[in-house]
């Protein structure tokens, strides 16, 4: 080890998990310079693709089940229940808790693990702003569960299974966002390294700024083509790809923005976002048909596009004022 020190060796540690941190602490004792490269974001992008991609594939499977005379609509619930119970059973027996500080007594669960995300949503400026921004797009994703059947089945008269296939356009857009997010990773690592290895969540908003325009373009394009039977069905399908791509870039980067600065409290910050996005995902579909019947497809989707247009400025504001916003936090790293 003495010869190693005299050589003034720089060490790059890939992976900021327990093993990476143990190695870092050992090297620090001997005065060896090192850089700790955190690759959590890559896993986050892949995992979130499942979260956002599922609602785009589910309607296709559901339509195929419903039209099958041997199954019917009840089997959409039966199959989902079987899958969920199986997953819970496997996780219960095969996925032990690996986070040692976690205490599963009832008082701790209520006072910390349940209330902390809600407290952070209400008192942490970064969590509040990012969660509302990401949750709007997530609500739009679930709004399509009502909008697509209305446009393609009721207006265009397509068979239920064929009317669900445009969700593939949305799905392809969601998948393409993964590559955009991964392409930003080398840039983020360079900025983080220049900051001494500290997280710089503002550096994640560059692709979000680009995605905001894609998201808006997709909404307006879809709104003014999906409900017109004289327009090729490929127009709203391609537009849905832009919606999926723009949304998923925004959503994934926002999740990482919550993970980067909160360290020990990252899970609570993400849980706050999950709580709010679930509320919007449940609420947006309820207003879809009243808007579509009352306003028509074009004006109704244009209202959402107008809101999304107003939100285009959000990533630019975060890039400029995000650091000041974090300085007001009691939990975020600065």
C-alpha positions in Angstrom: 0.0 0.0 0.0 2.9 2.4 0.7 4.1 2.1 -2.9 0.6 2.6 -4.1 0.5 5.9 -2.2 3.9 7.1 -3.4 2.7 6.6 -7.0 0.0 9.3 -6.5 -2.5 7.0 -8.1 -6.0 8.3 -9.0 -8.7 5.7 -8.5 -12.1 5.6 -10.1 -14.7 3.7 -8.2 -17.7 2.8 -10.3 -20.8 2.2 -8.2 -21.9 4.2 -5.2 -23.4 1.3 -3.3 -22.1 -0.1 0.1 -19.0 -1.8 -1.6 -18.1 1.4 -3.4 -18.3 3.5 -0.2 -16.3 1.0 1.8 -13.6 1.1 -0.8 -13.7 4.9 -0.8 -13.4 5.2 2.9 -10.4 2.8 2.9 -8.6 4.8 0.2 -9.3 8.1 2.0 -7.5 6.8 5.1 -4.3 6.3 3.0 -4.7 9.7 1.3 -5.3 8.3 -2.2 -7.3 10.5 -4.5 -10.4 8.9 -5.9 -13.7 9.6 -7.7 -16.9 7.8 -6.9 -19.1 7.4 -9.9 -22.8 6.8 -9.1 -24.6 4.7 -11.7 -28.0 4.7 -10.0 -29.6 6.9 -12.6 -29.1 4.3 -15.4 -31.0 1.8 -13.3 -33.7 4.4 -12.5 -34.3 5.0 -16.2 -34.7 1.3 -16.9 -37.0 0.8 -13.9 -39.2 3.8 -14.7 -39.6 2.6 -18.2 -41.5 -0.3 -16.7 -43.7 2.0 -14.6 -44.5 4.3 -17.5 -44.6 1.6 -20.2 -47.0 -0.7 -18.4 -50.1 1.6 -18.9 -49.4 1.7 -22.6 -49.3 -2.1 -23.0 -52.1 -3.0 -20.6 -54.9 -1.7 -22.8 -53.8 -3.9 -25.7 -53.8 -7.0 -23.5 -57.1 -5.9 -21.9 -58.8 -5.4 -25.3 -57.7 -8.9 -26.5 -59.1 -10.4 -23.3 -62.4 -8.6 -23.5 -63.2 -9.7 -27.1 -62.4 -13.3 -26.3 -65.8 -15.0 -25.8 -64.2 -17.5 -23.4 -62.9 -14.8 -21.1 -64.7 -11.5 -21.0 -64.0 -8.3 -19.0 -63.9 -10.0 -15.6 -60.7 -11.8 -16.6 -58.9 -8.5 -16.9 -59.3 -8.3 -13.2 -58.7 -12.0 -12.4 -55.5 -12.1 -14.3 -54.2 -8.9 -12.7 -55.1 -10.2 -9.2 -53.3 -13.5 -9.9 -50.2 -11.6 -11.1 -50.2 -9.2 -8.1 -50.7 -12.0 -5.5 -48.0 -14.1 -7.1 -45.6 -11.1 -7.1 -46.3 -10.2 -3.5 -45.7 -13.8 -2.4 -42.4 -14.1 -4.3 -41.2 -10.7 -2.8 -42.3 -11.6 0.7 -40.4 -14.9 0.8 -37.5 -14.1 -1.6 -36.8 -10.4 -1.2 -35.4 -9.6 2.3 -35.1 -6.1 3.7 -31.5 -5.0 2.9 -31.7 -1.6 4.5 -30.3 -2.1 8.0 -31.5 1.2 9.7 -35.1 0.3 8.8 -37.3 -0.5 11.8 -40.6 -2.1 11.0 -42.4 -1.4 14.3 -45.8 0.3 13.8 -44.8 3.6 15.5 -41.7 4.1 13.3 -43.7 3.3 10.1 -46.3 5.9 11.0 -44.1 8.7 12.3 -41.3 8.4 9.8 -41.9 6.2 6.7 -45.5 7.2 6.2 -45.5 10.9 7.3 -42.1 12.0 6.1 -43.0 11.9 2.4 -46.1 13.9 3.0 -44.1 16.4 5.1 -41.5 16.7 2.4 -44.1 17.3 -0.2 -45.5 20.2 1.9 -42.3 21.7 3.2 -39.4 20.9 0.8 -39.5 23.4 -2.1 -37.6 21.2 -4.5 -39.8 18.2 -3.8 -43.0 20.2 -4.2 -42.1 21.8 -7.5 -40.6 18.8 -9.1 -43.4 16.5 -7.9 -46.1 18.8 -9.3 -44.2 19.1 -12.6 -43.7 15.4 -13.1 -47.1 14.4 -11.9 -48.9 16.6 -14.5 -47.2 14.5 -17.3 -48.0 11.3 -15.4 -51.7 12.3 -15.3 -51.6 12.9 -19.1 -50.3 9.4 -19.5 -53.3 7.9 -17.7 -55.7 10.3 -19.4 -54.9 8.5 -22.7 -56.6 5.4 -21.2 -59.9 7.3 -21.8 -58.9 9.4 -24.8 -57.6 6.7 -27.1 -60.7 4.5 -26.9 -62.9 7.6 -27.5 -60.9 8.7 -30.5 -60.1 5.4 -32.2 -63.0 3.2 -31.2 -66.0 5.6 -30.8 -65.1 8.2 -33.4 -63.2 6.2 -36.0 -65.3 3.0 -35.4 -62.3 0.7 -35.1 -62.5 -2.8 -33.6 -61.5 -2.8 -29.9 -58.2 -4.6 -30.4 -57.3 -2.4 -33.4 -58.3 0.7 -31.5 -55.9 -0.3 -28.7 -52.9 -0.7 -31.1 -52.2 3.1 -31.2 -50.9 2.6 -27.6 -47.9 1.0 -29.3 -47.0 4.5 -30.6 -47.1 5.8 -27.0 -45.0 2.8 -25.9 -42.3 3.4 -28.5 -42.1 7.0 -27.4 -41.7 5.9 -23.8 -38.9 3.5 -24.8 -37.1 6.1 -26.9 -36.9 8.4 -23.9 -34.7 5.9 -22.1 -32.0 6.4 -24.7 -32.3 10.2 -24.5 -32.0 10.0 -20.7 -29.0 7.7 -20.9 -27.3 10.0 -23.4 -27.3 12.7 -20.8 -25.5 10.6 -18.2 -21.9 11.2 -19.4 -22.6 15.0 -19.4 -24.0 14.8 -15.9 -21.0 12.8 -14.6 -18.6 15.4 -16.0 -20.5 18.2 -14.3 -20.7 16.3 -11.0 -17.0 15.5 -11.2 -16.2 19.2 -11.8 -18.3 20.0 -8.6 -16.1 17.7 -6.6 -18.3 14.7 -6.9 -21.3 16.4 -5.4 -24.7 15.9 -7.0 -25.8 18.6 -9.3 -29.5 17.9 -10.0 -29.8 21.1 -12.1 -27.6 19.4 -14.8 -30.4 16.9 -15.4 -32.8 19.5 -16.8 -31.1 20.0 -20.2 -33.0 17.0 -21.8 -36.1 18.1 -19.9 -36.0 21.5 -21.7 -35.9 19.7 -25.0 -38.6 17.2 -24.0 -41.0 20.0 -23.0 -41.3 21.1 -26.6 -41.7 17.5 -27.9 -44.4 16.9 -25.3 -46.4 20.1 -26.3 -46.0 19.4 -30.1 -47.3 15.8 -29.5 -50.3 17.0 -27.6 -51.4 19.6 -30.2 -50.7 17.3 -33.1 -52.7 14.5 -31.5 -55.6 16.8 -30.5 -56.3 18.1 -33.9 -55.9 14.9 -35.9 -57.2 12.1 -33.6 -60.8 13.1 -33.8 -60.9 13.8 -37.5 -61.9 10.7 -39.6 -60.6 12.4 -42.7 -57.1 12.5 -41.4 -54.9 9.4 -41.6 -54.8 7.4 -38.4 -51.0 7.5 -38.5 -51.0 11.2 -37.6 -52.3 10.7 -34.0 -50.2 7.5 -33.7 -46.9 9.3 -34.5 -48.1 12.2 -32.3 -48.6 9.8 -29.4 -45.0 8.7 -29.8 -44.0 12.3 -29.2 -46.2 12.5 -26.2 -44.7 9.3 -24.7 -41.1 10.4 -25.4 -41.5 13.9 -24.0 -43.4 12.7 -20.9 -40.9 10.0 -20.1 -37.8 12.2 -20.4 -39.4 14.7 -18.1 -40.6 12.0 -15.6 -37.4 10.1 -15.4 -35.2 13.1 -15.0 -37.5 14.5 -12.3 -37.2 11.3 -10.3 -33.4 11.5 -10.5 -33.6 15.2 -9.5 -35.3 14.0 -6.3 -32.8 11.2 -5.7 -29.6 13.3 -6.2 -29.8 15.9 -3.5 -31.6 14.0 -0.8 -29.3 11.1 -0.1 -30.6 9.4 3.1 -34.1 10.8 2.4 -34.2 10.0 -1.3 -36.8 7.3 -0.8 -39.1 9.6 1.0 -38.6 12.3 -1.7 -39.5 9.8 -4.4 -42.5 8.5 -2.3 -43.8 12.1 -2.1 -43.7 12.2 -5.9 -45.4 8.8 -6.1 -48.2 9.9 -3.8 -48.9 13.0 -5.9 -48.6 11.4 -9.3 -51.0 8.6 -8.2 -53.6 11.2 -7.2 -53.3 12.8 -10.7 -53.3 9.5 -12.4 -56.5 8.6 -10.7 -58.1 12.1 -11.3 -57.3 12.9 -14.9 -59.2 10.0 -16.5 -62.3 11.1 -14.6 -62.4 14.4 -16.4 -61.4 13.0 -19.8 -64.9 12.2 -21.2 -66.7 15.2 -19.8 -64.1 17.3 -21.6 -64.2 15.3 -24.8 -68.0 15.3 -25.0 -68.3 18.9 -24.0 -65.5 20.5 -25.9 -64.5 18.1 -28.6 -61.2 16.3 -29.0 -59.2 19.3 -30.5 -60.2 22.0 -27.9 -60.0 19.5 -25.0 -56.5 18.3 -25.7 -55.5 21.9 -26.6 -56.3 23.0 -23.1 -53.8 20.4 -21.8 -51.4 21.5 -24.5 -51.7 25.1 -23.3 -50.9 24.0 -19.7 -47.9 22.0 -21.0 -46.8 25.0 -23.0 -46.8 27.1 -19.8 -44.7 24.5 -18.1 -42.0 24.6 -20.8 -40.2 27.3 -18.8 -39.9 25.1 -15.7 -36.6 23.3 -16.6 -35.0 26.6 -17.5 -36.0 28.1 -14.1 -34.6 25.1 -12.3 -31.3 25.3 -14.3 -31.0 29.0 -13.2 -32.5 29.0 -9.7 -32.4 25.3 -8.6 -29.3 25.7 -6.4 -31.0 28.6 -4.5 -34.1 26.5 -4.1 -32.0 23.7 -2.6 -30.4 26.1 -0.2 -33.8 26.7 1.4 -34.1 23.0 2.1 -33.5 21.5 5.5 -32.8 18.0 4.1 -31.2 18.5 0.6 -27.5 18.4 0.0 -26.0 21.7 -1.2 
